[in-house]
Amino acid sequence: MPTIPTRATSVISESITKQARWSPLLPTRSRGSEVQGSSRRSRCQERPSKPPPAVLGLVRTLLGAPAALAAGSVDKHIEVKQTGIGIAPIIGLHLSYEGLNVGARYEFRTALEVKNQTKANDSGMEQFRDGAKVANDMPAVLAIGASYRILPDLTASVGFNHFFEKQARMAGDKQKALSHNTSEYLFGLEWNALSWLDVSAGLQLTRKGVTDDYQSNIHFDMSSNSLWPRCRNRSHQGDPAEHRLHAHRLQEAHEGDRLLRLYRLPRGEHQGHRGLHT
C-alpha cells in the first residue's frame, strides 16, 4: 500500500479544514456575534452582588415574625387571690323644687393595698407574686345629675361622672401612663306613654385617658359611646310590701261596696260612717 508523505498529509488536512470553515452549506457568523456571545457568557458567569444590610435585616425580621408571635402567645397560668380592706367617706346632696331634681355625690379615694395568695404564676409578673402587696386604690368619684319634668308625662335628665384615676395608685404605677382622668356624660329622656308603661332612651359618652403604654394583654380599656332604649311595665315595679298594702286596700274597698249593696244604705250615710272612722 503506498504511503503519503507527512508534509502532504498536513497540507491536505489544512485544505479540508478551510473548505469546511467556508463551506456555503454551513452557517456562518460575524465577528460581532462572537463578541456578543462572549459578553453574555461573561455576565452569566459573574456572581450576583449581595443586597444592602438594611434589606437583609428587614427580611430576617419578617421571616422571624411568626416565631416571635408564637413565643409571645404561649398560654400562661395565673391563679391568685387578692384580699384587702379600705374605708372612705361619701357625701351627697339632693335638691327638689317643682319638677326639678338636682343631686350630687362625692366619693373620696379609697386607699387600698391587696395581698396576694398565689397558687400558680407562669407569667413571671411581679404583681402576682405570692405574698406581694400591690396597690389597688379605688379612685375618687364626683357625680352630678339633674332631671326636669318638662311636661306632665315627659322628663329629661342629664348627668356627669368624673373618676380621679390619675390620683389613685395602681399596680406598677400604671396611673402615670394615663393622659387624663375618665369622664362620663349622660343624657336621658323618659315618656310616661300609658298609666302602666314608660318609654325612655339614653346616651352615654365615656372618655378615657388611656394610652398605648397603659394597655396590656391582661387589661385593655378604651373610650366608648352607648345608646339604649327601654320600655318599663310599671304594674310590675315597686316594693312588694307596697303591692300587698295596695291589694289589701282594694280588698277593703270591695268589701265596703259589698256591705253597701247588702244593707242598701244611702250613699251619704255610708260615706259619713266611713268619715267617722278615718
VEXDREN-2710 file (C-alpha; in Angstrom, 1 decimal):
% VEXDREN-2710
k/r/px/py/pz
1/MET/0.0/0.0/0.0
2/PRO/1.5/3.3/-1.0
3/THR/2.2/5.8/1.8
4/ILE/1.6/9.6/1.7
5/PRO/4.4/11.8/2.8
6/THR/3.9/13.7/6.2
7/ARG/4.1/17.1/4.5
8/ALA/1.5/16.2/2.0
9/THR/-0.8/14.9/4.8
10/SER/-0.7/18.2/6.7
11/VAL/-1.4/20.2/3.5
12/ILE/-4.4/18.1/2.7
13/SER/-5.8/18.3/6.3
14/GLU/-5.4/22.1/6.3
15/SER/-7.2/22.3/2.9
16/ILE/-10.1/20.2/4.2
17/THR/-10.4/22.4/7.3
18/LYS/-10.5/25.6/5.3
19/GLN/-13.1/24.2/3.0
20/ALA/-15.2/23.1/5.9
21/ARG/-14.9/26.5/7.6
22/TRP/-16.0/28.4/4.5
23/SER/-18.5/26.0/3.1
24/PRO/-21.7/27.6/1.9
25/LEU/-23.7/24.7/3.4
26/LEU/-22.6/25.6/7.0
27/PRO/-24.0/28.6/8.9
28/THR/-21.6/31.5/9.3
29/ARG/-21.4/34.2/12.0
30/SER/-19.7/37.5/12.1
31/ARG/-17.1/38.8/14.5
32/GLY/-19.7/41.0/16.2
33/SER/-21.9/38.0/17.1
34/GLU/-18.9/36.2/18.6
35/VAL/-18.2/39.3/20.8
36/GLN/-21.8/39.5/21.9
37/GLY/-21.9/35.8/22.8
38/SER/-18.7/36.1/24.8
39/SER/-20.1/39.1/26.7
40/ARG/-23.3/37.2/27.6
41/ARG/-21.3/34.3/28.8
42/SER/-19.2/36.6/30.9
43/ARG/-22.3/38.2/32.5
44/CYS/-23.8/34.8/33.3
45/GLN/-20.6/33.7/34.9
46/GLU/-20.4/36.8/37.2
47/ARG/-21.5/36.2/40.8
48/PRO/-24.6/38.3/41.9
49/SER/-24.0/41.2/44.4
50/LYS/-25.3/40.9/48.0
51/PRO/-28.3/43.1/49.0
52/PRO/-27.8/46.0/51.4
53/PRO/-27.7/45.2/55.1
54/ALA/-30.9/47.2/55.8
55/VAL/-32.8/44.9/53.3
56/LEU/-31.3/41.8/54.9
57/GLY/-32.4/43.0/58.4
58/LEU/-35.9/43.6/57.2
59/VAL/-36.2/40.2/55.6
60/ARG/-34.9/38.5/58.7
61/THR/-37.4/40.4/60.8
62/LEU/-40.3/39.4/58.6
63/LEU/-39.2/35.8/58.5
64/GLY/-38.8/35.7/62.3
65/ALA/-42.2/37.3/63.0
66/PRO/-44.3/34.1/63.1
67/ALA/-41.8/32.5/65.6
68/ALA/-41.9/35.7/67.8
69/LEU/-45.7/35.7/67.8
70/ALA/-45.8/32.1/68.7
71/ALA/-43.4/32.6/71.6
72/GLY/-45.3/35.6/72.9
73/SER/-48.7/33.9/72.7
74/VAL/-47.9/30.8/74.7
75/ASP/-50.6/30.0/77.4
76/LYS/-49.9/31.4/80.8
77/HIS/-51.5/30.1/84.0
78/ILE/-52.2/32.6/86.8
79/GLU/-54.2/31.6/89.9
80/VAL/-54.1/34.2/92.6
81/LYS/-56.4/35.5/95.4
82/GLN/-56.1/39.2/96.4
83/THR/-57.5/40.5/99.7
84/GLY/-57.6/43.9/101.2
85/ILE/-59.7/46.4/103.1
86/GLY/-60.3/50.1/102.7
87/ILE/-62.6/52.8/104.2
88/ALA/-63.6/56.1/102.6
89/PRO/-66.4/58.6/103.3
90/ILE/-69.2/59.5/100.8
91/ILE/-71.1/62.8/100.9
92/GLY/-74.2/63.7/98.9
93/LEU/-76.7/66.5/98.2
94/HIS/-80.2/66.5/96.8
95/LEU/-82.5/69.4/96.0
96/SER/-86.0/69.2/94.7
97/TYR/-88.3/72.1/93.6
98/GLU/-91.4/72.0/91.3
99/GLY/-90.4/69.2/89.0
100/LEU/-86.7/69.9/89.2
101/ASN/-84.4/67.4/90.9
102/VAL/-80.7/68.0/91.4
103/GLY/-78.3/65.6/93.0
104/ALA/-74.5/65.5/93.7
105/ARG/-72.3/62.9/95.2
106/TYR/-68.6/62.8/96.0
107/GLU/-66.8/59.5/97.0
108/PHE/-63.4/60.0/98.5
109/ARG/-60.4/58.0/97.3
110/THR/-60.2/54.6/99.0
111/ALA/-56.6/53.7/99.8
112/LEU/-56.4/50.0/99.2
113/GLU/-53.5/47.6/99.2
114/VAL/-54.2/44.0/98.4
115/LYS/-52.1/41.0/99.4
116/ASN/-51.5/38.0/97.0
117/GLN/-52.2/34.4/97.8
118/THR/-50.7/32.9/94.7
119/LYS/-51.1/29.2/93.8
120/ALA/-49.7/29.5/90.2
121/ASN/-48.0/32.2/88.2
122/ASP/-46.4/31.2/84.9
123/SER/-46.4/34.8/83.7
124/GLY/-43.4/36.0/85.7
125/MET/-45.3/39.2/86.6
126/GLU/-44.2/40.7/89.9
127/GLN/-47.7/42.0/90.7
128/PHE/-48.9/38.3/91.1
129/ARG/-46.0/37.1/93.1
130/ASP/-47.1/35.1/96.2
131/GLY/-47.2/37.3/99.3
132/ALA/-46.6/40.5/97.4
133/LYS/-48.6/43.6/98.4
134/VAL/-50.0/45.5/95.4
135/ALA/-51.5/49.0/95.4
136/ASN/-55.1/48.9/94.1
137/ASP/-56.8/52.1/95.2
138/MET/-60.4/52.9/94.3
139/PRO/-60.4/56.4/92.7
140/ALA/-62.4/59.3/94.0
141/VAL/-65.7/59.9/92.1
142/LEU/-67.7/63.1/91.5
143/ALA/-71.2/62.5/90.2
144/ILE/-73.7/65.3/89.4
145/GLY/-77.2/64.7/87.9
146/ALA/-80.4/66.7/87.3
147/SER/-83.8/65.9/85.9
148/TYR/-86.7/68.2/85.0
149/ARG/-90.3/67.4/84.2
150/ILE/-90.9/69.3/81.0
151/LEU/-94.5/68.1/80.6
152/PRO/-96.7/66.0/83.0
153/ASP/-95.7/62.9/81.0
154/LEU/-92.2/63.9/79.8
155/THR/-89.0/64.1/81.9
156/ALA/-85.5/65.0/80.7
157/SER/-82.3/64.2/82.6
158/VAL/-78.5/64.9/82.4
159/GLY/-75.6/63.5/84.4
160/PHE/-71.8/63.8/84.7
161/ASN/-69.4/61.4/86.4
162/HIS/-65.7/62.1/86.8
163/PHE/-63.3/59.4/88.1
164/PHE/-60.0/60.7/89.5
165/GLU/-57.9/57.8/88.3
166/LYS/-54.6/59.6/87.9
167/GLN/-54.7/60.3/91.7
168/ALA/-55.3/56.6/92.6
169/ARG/-52.4/54.2/93.0
170/MET/-52.3/51.2/90.6
171/ALA/-50.1/48.2/90.2
172/GLY/-46.9/49.1/88.6
173/ASP/-47.8/52.8/88.8
174/LYS/-50.0/52.5/85.7
175/GLN/-51.8/55.6/86.6
176/LYS/-48.8/57.6/85.4
177/ALA/-49.4/56.3/81.9
178/LEU/-52.9/57.9/81.7
179/SER/-53.2/61.2/79.8
180/HIS/-56.3/62.4/81.8
181/ASN/-59.0/61.2/84.1
182/THR/-62.1/59.4/83.0
183/SER/-65.3/61.4/82.4
184/GLU/-68.8/60.2/81.6
185/TYR/-71.6/62.4/80.1
186/LEU/-75.1/61.1/80.3
187/PHE/-78.4/62.2/78.7
188/GLY/-81.9/60.7/79.1
189/LEU/-85.5/61.2/78.2
190/GLU/-88.5/59.4/79.7
191/TRP/-92.1/59.4/78.5
192/ASN/-95.0/58.1/80.5
193/ALA/-96.8/56.7/77.5
194/LEU/-99.6/54.9/79.4
195/SER/-100.6/54.5/83.0
196/TRP/-98.6/51.3/83.2
197/LEU/-95.9/51.9/80.5
198/ASP/-92.8/54.1/80.5
199/VAL/-90.7/54.6/77.4
200/SER/-87.2/56.0/77.7
201/ALA/-83.9/56.4/75.9
202/GLY/-80.4/57.3/77.0
203/LEU/-77.0/58.3/75.7
204/GLN/-73.7/57.9/77.5
205/LEU/-70.3/59.2/76.3
206/THR/-67.3/57.8/78.1
207/ARG/-63.9/59.5/77.6
208/LYS/-60.9/57.7/79.0
209/GLY/-57.3/58.9/79.1
210/VAL/-55.7/55.5/78.2
211/THR/-52.5/55.5/76.1
212/ASP/-50.5/52.8/74.4
213/ASP/-48.3/52.4/77.4
214/TYR/-51.3/51.9/79.6
215/GLN/-52.7/49.0/77.6
216/SER/-51.6/45.4/78.3
217/ASN/-52.6/41.8/77.4
218/ILE/-54.4/41.4/80.8
219/HIS/-56.0/44.9/80.9
220/PHE/-57.4/46.8/78.0
221/ASP/-59.7/49.8/78.1
222/MET/-61.0/52.4/75.6
223/SER/-63.4/55.3/75.2
224/SER/-66.9/54.4/74.1
225/ASN/-70.4/55.7/73.2
226/SER/-73.5/53.9/74.4
227/LEU/-77.1/54.4/73.2
228/TRP/-80.0/52.4/74.6
229/PRO/-83.8/52.4/74.5
230/ARG/-86.0/51.0/77.3
231/CYS/-89.6/50.1/78.0
232/ARG/-90.8/49.5/81.5
233/ASN/-94.0/48.0/82.8
234/ARG/-94.8/49.9/85.9
235/SER/-97.5/47.5/87.0
236/HIS/-94.7/45.0/87.9
237/GLN/-92.4/47.6/89.6
238/GLY/-92.2/48.8/93.2
239/ASP/-91.8/47.4/96.6
240/PRO/-93.6/44.0/97.2
241/ALA/-94.8/45.4/100.6
242/GLU/-96.5/48.3/98.8
243/HIS/-98.1/45.9/96.4
244/ARG/-99.5/43.9/99.3
245/LEU/-100.8/47.1/101.0
246/HIS/-102.4/48.2/97.8
247/ALA/-104.1/44.8/97.3
248/HIS/-105.4/44.9/100.9
249/ARG/-106.9/48.4/100.4
250/LEU/-108.6/47.1/97.2
251/GLN/-110.0/44.2/99.1
252/GLU/-111.3/46.6/101.8
253/ALA/-112.9/48.8/99.1
254/HIS/-114.6/45.7/97.5
255/GLU/-115.8/44.6/100.9
256/GLY/-117.2/48.0/101.6
257/ASP/-119.1/48.0/98.3
258/ARG/-120.4/44.5/99.1
259/LEU/-121.8/45.7/102.5
260/LEU/-123.2/48.8/100.9
261/ARG/-125.2/46.6/98.5
262/LEU/-126.1/44.2/101.3
263/TYR/-127.6/46.7/103.7
264/ARG/-128.7/49.1/101.0
265/LEU/-127.6/52.1/103.0
266/PRO/-127.9/55.6/101.4
267/ARG/-124.6/56.6/99.9
268/GLY/-124.4/59.7/102.1
269/GLU/-124.8/57.7/105.3
270/HIS/-122.2/55.2/104.2
271/GLN/-119.7/58.0/103.4
272/GLY/-120.5/59.6/106.8
273/HIS/-119.9/56.4/108.5
274/ARG/-116.6/55.9/106.8
275/GLY/-115.7/59.5/107.6
276/LEU/-116.1/59.0/111.3
277/HIS/-113.5/56.2/111.3
278/THR/-110.9/57.9/109.2
END
